[in-house]
Amino acid sequence: MLIPITPSPLSRCSSLRNIRDNEEKDSAFRGMCAMITVNPGGVVQEFIFFCDAVASWSTPKDDLKEMFHKILHGFRTQVGDENWKRFADQFPDQLRDRLSAMYDV
């Protein structure tokens, strides 16, 4: 019996980043944040997609912005500053600057 391989929910971030801020996008990101909170190690390989999608928000609600902040800082703490710098150095300048300005990472 073959088990179908389903893509990681974070791989869908590429699609979500292109959607205007709205309730559906908010709901989708809350679900992703909950998933990451429960299983942070399960998203390490695709975390860059999450970072890119988080940066696509113009004005997330305060509590959602706080969720993003906690996840980003938690990831940075988990990998350490040196590894975070190597990870963030892969980002396009615009993404790195936006995450730094909005979430201080």
ABEGO torsion letter per residue (X at the ends): XBBBBBBBAAAAAAAAAABBBBAAAAAAAAAAAAAAAABAAAAAAAAAAAAAAAAABABBBAAAAAAAAAAAAAAAAAAEAAAAAAAAAABBAAAAAAAAAAAGX
